[in-house]
Each structure stands twice: as C-alpha cells, then as structure tokens.
Amino acid sequence: MELEKPKESRIEEETLVGSVEHVVYCNEENGYAVFHMNTGNEKPVVVVGNVPFIGVGESISVRGVWVSHPSYGEQFKVSYSERTMPEDENAILLYLSSGIIRGIGPVTAQRIVDRFGTDTFNVMSSEPELLCEIQGITRRKAESIRNNFNRQLGMRRLMEYLFQFGVAPYVSIRLYKWYGDMAIDFLRDNPYLLTDERLGVSFAQADVIAAELGIMEDSPTRIEAGVIYVLEHNTGNGHVFIPAEKLVGTTARLLSIDESLAADALGRLVEYGRVIRETIFDRDACYLARLYKAETEIARRLISMAEIPPKKISGIDRLIADVSSGLGLEYAPLQLEAIRTAAEHTVSLLTGGPGTGKSTSVRGMLKAFDHLGLKTVLCSPTGRAAKRLTELTGREAATVHRLLEVSYNADDVGFTFVHDEDEPLDADAIILDEVSMVDVDLMYALVRAIRPGAKLVMVGDPDQLPSVGPGNILKDLLESDRIASVRLTEIFRQAEQSNIVLSAHSVNRGEIPKLKHSTGDFFFIRRRNPQDVVQTVVELCAERLPRNMGFSQDQIQVLSPTRRGVVGTQNLNIELQRAINPQSSKKPERHSGDYLFRTGDRVMHIRNNYDLPWQSVDGRDKGVGVFNGDVGVIYEIDNRAENIAVRYDDRIVFYPFELLNELEPAYAVTVHKSQGSEYPAVVFVASRAAPQLLNRSVFYTAITRAQELLVIVGEEEVIAHMVNNNRRSMRYTGLKYRLMQY
C-alpha cells in the first residue's frame, strides 16, 4: 500500500501495513517500542507506542496518528496493532537473529532455521528437545529457549487483548506472572480480576469490559466482585472491616441491584472463605480474609509477648544512672520509668507529644539495651521518619519494609517479605517509631518477624492522625490496656522556648494558640481571599523565606488540609511549580492526568508498589519496592524511552509513563500525607475546606511537622474551628476487642 507521510502533524487516525525492519528500542516492562517499519516506500516509517516484544521480520498492521517529535522528527504513534509471526525462512532468520529470544544469537539462529525451516517456531514452542540436535544447545538451554519464547508470545497476546480495552501494558505483565497462558481465559470468565488492588484498574473500567464480554448486571460474578471491591475500597478509609448491613447496602447502590442479591453474594463469599464474618462489639463485622488473619495474629502475638512476666533486672537503677551519666542527661521520672519498662517488659509503648522527650528516652533505652547485651534495631514506617530517627539517636534506622526485606515468593505471584516466623529478624529488641502511622498489614508483617523472646518497643503520638491504611493500631493498643505503656507529659525547658511546641500542646488541650508573635519560630499571616492565600504561600516559598529566613526552597514544605479547591494541594502544586521550577527549554516535561511533570520537580509516590525496581545511585545495589509517602526529585524525563527517573535519597526509580498515576507533585501535600515526616520549615494553609478535614487532629499534626519554622496563612476563624472540632472519623477495627478478649 502506497502511503505518503504528511508534512504536518494531523490528528485523524490512519492504518499502515508492512513489516518490521529494525527495532530501535523495546521495553519488556511496559511494552513500549520504537521501530522502523517497511511499508513499501523508499524510506521506512518510524513507529512508536505500545507494541510488546516486537521483532524484526514480523508482519504488522498499525493504527494511529502522525506526530512530530522535537528531537526525532516525524513518527507514527500507535493506538492499536495486529501482528503475525514471520512465515518464510528469511523472515524467521531475521526475527531470531535480532536477539529477541534470550539464548539465541545470529549463529545459533542460522543453525536452527537451516535445520527446521518454516517449522522453527512450532519446534521451539512444542518440541524443544529437537533443538538439542543443534550444535551448542543443551537440553537445559532448549527448555530455556522454549520458556522464553512461549512467555513472550503469551504476554504479547495478553497485552494486545487488554490494550483494546484501554488497559495499561504493565497490568498485563503482572497478570501474566500470576496466571500465565490462562490469563485471557480467566479474564473472559471474570474481568473483575482486574480490580485487584495491585493492578490499579477501577471497578468502573472492569464493569465496562464485563459488559462488552456479555456479563449481565445480575451475574453472581459481578455482584461478588462488587462486595470485594467495597471492602477493598474502604481499607483506604482506614476500615479493617465493614458491618454487614453497610456492606450490603453500599454494594447494592454501587451496582444498582436489589439488596437481596448483594446479601446472597456476601453469603457465598463467606462460604468460599474470601470474606470472614464475626461479631465485634455487637457489630456483624465482615472482613477480607487477609485482614482478618492479620488482625487476629497481631492480637495473638502481642498478647503472648505481653503475658511474659516482667523480668526484674538486678541493679536496674544503677544501670539507668550509668546510662544517664554516659549521655550527660538528667532524666525526668517518667522518662526513667519508660526506660525501666522497656528493659523489663517484652512489649511496651512509649507515647507523648512534641518536646516531651520521646527521642531522649529512646536514646536511653538504646544505651540500656547495650548494657544488657541486646542487639537492637530501629525502624519507622517511612523513609523520612527513619532518617530523622537516625539523626536523633545516632543509630542506623530503616523503614519497616527495608528491615523486613521485600522479595517475591516462589511462584512470583506477588511480593512477600524475606523475614517472617520462618526467618525472623536477627535482633533481640526492635524499636518501632511513629507507630500511629503503621497499618494492620505492616504491623502483621513486623510481628511475624520478631523471634520468640525478643523485645518490641513502640513509640508514637496518639494525638496525631492515624495511618493512611487500614487500622488504628496505637489507639487500639492504648485503649485495650493490655500493653505496658508510659505517656510522657512534661515539656522540657528547651522545648518551652519553641512557640511551635507550645502551640501544639495548646491545640491538644483545645486552646487556640497565640497567633501574634513578632519574633521566633511561629508566625500567622491573615489572608481571607483564597487567591490571596495562594499568592502569599507562593511568595513565601519562592522568595521571602529563602531571602529573609535563610531556608532553601527544598527545606520548605506547604501543607493543606485538602486536595481540592483553590487552596488545595492540586492547585497549590501548579502555582508553586510555576514559581519554583518554571518552564524551560532545558527541562523536559510530561503531562499525566491532572499534572505536568518537569525535570527538577519534587514528587511523592502515592501508593505501595512492591514490583517497581530501584537501583542505588552508585549502581551497586538493586531491589524492588517504592512506598506510599516516599518523596524524591525528578532528575530525568526520557520522552523517547517513555519513562521518568526519580531520585529518592540514595535510590533511583524509573517510572514507565503509564505508571505516572503513582506520582504526584509534592511542593504541597495534604497533612495526612505528611505523617511521619518533619521539615525545617512548614507553611500551613488555614482556609475553608470540607468540614471533616478541619479538625483538631489535622491541625495538631500539621503543627508538629515543623522543626524550626511554622507559618500559618489563612483565617483566625478557620483555626478556631479546627481547634474546637475534636471529632475524629470512626474506623471499624477489631484489634482492641481481640486484645481484650485474650
């Protein structure tokens, strides 16, 4: 077919038919490829897009549009493709010689094609033992060639099948790992497999696919998937279980069906064991099976630790005196009690607000454990919190994920941790900081990895916001009264000089903090109009604080209670990016969803991704896993390879463009997302927002994120409302109940 390339980009789709002449680039992780296609014209066409495992010699039909790339010129961008494997011997030889199949180079490819001719692919797929007739191919290598060949074909078919429904290629890669060549069959039977939380496909999108596949609205498959979806979705609201009547009603409304059908589906899921139903404090509680197991095991293991009688340590008072002397500190009575409790009990809690000496007490515990000959490890839920813990104690601290070591299980169907009850942590004592941030899943993983007899000390502030994930661990532990605990209440002299600390405690007592400070570390700037608020925040971050207070722009963090509206983080990020990291011909950009990402932008990863690989900056270490709340900087955007490189402290992560929904700009973040982090300077927006977001715990958490400077921009009335509103969102959790029942 004769086609002339247009001189200008145009938006109408066309179809090109030809063969693959040369593959410039192919990414196995996301299916993105750049290749030259022979369409019968003198000059080959440069084709770009998601065409997984493309190989030289393939016959191909592509549908798409012409685009003009600023560096590479005119290209054809694919929206859909259909391919057939090479059929004649010369095309098969070109395909295999390209290196697309691991273990086959040009010489081996020539030998295989000379021996098997047009039957080559059938031999590789179904009769690999015949390959052993070829010089240099052992039985083991023949099996490897078959596995690589079949894997590519299977994954390619799956990607092409789902691509027609608009499903991103990375979803296909994960599905193929789980289901192999049966993935398409499973999806045709139950497209709601796509709503698995690890895939990120919405229920609405899966519902559209189901309708196209002929699945009826009252299908049991659809309704059961809806019940599971409601339970999974509500883990994002902090709930570990949902009462049956709420679960049935919500599912019925979501699917536009009668409640009796939803109730029947719930009953079947209970029979299958996918949902566990149990009475908790007179509630008919419905759990996802994994969360039920996690919650019950947390309770069982903590109680078994708590029931070990406290070990009276001979000379404990002298030991603590030596610790105090060695650190050059004079501990307050409650701090001494905290150190003694940690030394004598197998599991204990240390709580307190800012300036009450939690970190100093932890340093004392570390010294005491050293004297007792205990090997102690420190951990925290987030990288920033772990880094701060290292700075405060002088000891190496890790995130819980790094401590437990993320890995894949033997079947490669998802992540797991290296350390568990079969391979416990090599530690006599574990100190877990910021326990208020820890959700049920992470707590379960940690307690599984604690070897019998080892200590667990949990440290946190119960007045901060609870975890983003399901559960309310610290609150449930304290209210159960089953774990030895000490709460620090005295504000120390040095902290008394900080208006930030004093204001935080005022708010916690329900008192409006003093807003008029002419000097110090706490300032209030009155702005009533939302546009004026935004303008002031931008001026503070871009000019005034760097110029007048000596803070660099990367030391300043803007916090807002809300994502939406003029003063929400979405709009603030746009305005702050414009001022702090403006557009430049030297800074590549990439649009994704509501955001424009630019080289040099501060970004946050917003959901746990246990599959995403990383490498250390020096290239020596590699691993997998990027976690909710990790903050980094974009240092490269490669539009040719369609990925963005983000540096997180000592690690680099490459994001395929279709995974950019896991990133958000982080010049401004919500208070919830700031948990576990502290910043040299915080600018907090106190403007009108949804009532449930304007409460005391949000304000208190925002204040306690600031280390050296806090600037509040907004209205006194909003501040007063937040202080006076002490209502907290209720979370359905059963940990307190289980702890009390044991």
Stockholm file with secondary structure:
# STOCKHOLM 1.0

chainA/1-742         MELEKPKESRIEEETLVGSVEHVVYCNEENGYAVFHMNTGNEKPVVVVGNVPFIGVGESISVRGVWVSHPSYGEQFKVSYSERTMPEDENAILLYLSSGIIRGIGPVTAQRIVDRFGTDTFNVMSSEPELLCEIQGITRRKAESIRNNFNRQLGMRRLMEYLFQFGVAPYVSIRLYKWYGDMAIDFLRDNPYLLTDERLGVSFAQADVIAAELGIMEDSPTRIEAGVIYVLEHNTGNGHVFIPAEKLVGTTARLLSIDESLAADALGRLVEYGRVIRETIFDRDACYLARLYKAETEIARRLISMAEIPPKKISGIDRLIADVSSGLGLEYAPLQLEAIRTAAEHTVSLLTGGPGTGKSTSVRGMLKAFDHLGLKTVLCSPTGRAAKRLTELTGREAATVHRLLEVSYNADDVGFTFVHDEDEPLDADAIILDEVSMVDVDLMYALVRAIRPGAKLVMVGDPDQLPSVGPGNILKDLLESDRIASVRLTEIFRQAEQSNIVLSAHSVNRGEIPKLKHSTGDFFFIRRRNPQDVVQTVVELCAERLPRNMGFSQDQIQVLSPTRRGVVGTQNLNIELQRAINPQSSKKPERHSGDYLFRTGDRVMHIRNNYDLPWQSVDGRDKGVGVFNGDVGVIYEIDNRAENIAVRYDDRIVFYPFELLNELEPAYAVTVHKSQGSEYPAVVFVASRAAPQLLNRSVFYTAITRAQELLVIVGEEEVIAHMVNNNRRSMRYTGLKYRLMQY
#=GR chainA/1-742 SS CCCCCCSSCEEEEEEEEEEEEEEEEECTTTCEEEEEEECSSSSCEEEEEECTTCCTTCEEEEEEEEEEETTTEEEEEEEEEEEECCCSHHHHHHHHHTTCSTTCCHHHHHHHHHHHGGGHHHHHHHCGGGGGGSTTCCHHHHHHHHHHHHHHHHHHHHHHHHHTTTCCHHHHHHHHHHHGGGHHHHHHHCGGGGGCTTTCCCHHHHHHHHHHTTCCTTCHHHHHHHHHHHHHHHHTTTCSEEEHHHHHHHHHHHHTCCHHHHHHHHHHHHHHTSEEEEEETTEEEEEEHHHHHHHHHHHHHHHHHHTSCCCCCTTHHHHHHHHHHHHTCCCCHHHHHHHHHHHHCSEEEEEECTTSCHHHHHHHHHHHHHHTTCCEEEEESSHHHHHHHHHHHSSCEEEHHHHHCEEECTTCSSEEESCSSSSCCSCSEEEECCGGGCCHHHHHHHHHTSCTTCEEEEEECTTSCCCSSSCCHHHHHHHHTCSEEEEECCCCHHHHTCHHHHHHHHHHTTCCCCCCCSSSSEEEEECCSHHHHHHHHHHIIIIIIIIIICCCGGGEEEEESCSSSTTSHHHHHHHHHHHHSCCCTTSCEEEETTEEEETTCEEEECSCEEEEEEEETTSSCEEEEECTTCEEEEEEEETTTTEEEEEETTEEEEEEGGGGGGEEECSEEETGGGTTCCEEEEEEEECCCCGGGSSHHHHHHHHTTEEEEEEEEECHHHHHHHHHCCCCCCCCCCHHHHHHHC
#=GC SS_cons         CCCCCCSSCEEEEEEEEEEEEEEEEECTTTCEEEEEEECSSSSCEEEEEECTTCCTTCEEEEEEEEEEETTTEEEEEEEEEEEECCCSHHHHHHHHHTTCSTTCCHHHHHHHHHHHGGGHHHHHHHCGGGGGGSTTCCHHHHHHHHHHHHHHHHHHHHHHHHHTTTCCHHHHHHHHHHHGGGHHHHHHHCGGGGGCTTTCCCHHHHHHHHHHTTCCTTCHHHHHHHHHHHHHHHHTTTCSEEEHHHHHHHHHHHHTCCHHHHHHHHHHHHHHTSEEEEEETTEEEEEEHHHHHHHHHHHHHHHHHHTSCCCCCTTHHHHHHHHHHHHTCCCCHHHHHHHHHHHHCSEEEEEECTTSCHHHHHHHHHHHHHHTTCCEEEEESSHHHHHHHHHHHSSCEEEHHHHHCEEECTTCSSEEESCSSSSCCSCSEEEECCGGGCCHHHHHHHHHTSCTTCEEEEEECTTSCCCSSSCCHHHHHHHHTCSEEEEECCCCHHHHTCHHHHHHHHHHTTCCCCCCCSSSSEEEEECCSHHHHHHHHHHIIIIIIIIIICCCGGGEEEEESCSSSTTSHHHHHHHHHHHHSCCCTTSCEEEETTEEEETTCEEEECSCEEEEEEEETTSSCEEEEECTTCEEEEEEEETTTTEEEEEETTEEEEEEGGGGGGEEECSEEETGGGTTCCEEEEEEEECCCCGGGSSHHHHHHHHTTEEEEEEEEECHHHHHHHHHCCCCCCCCCCHHHHHHHC
//
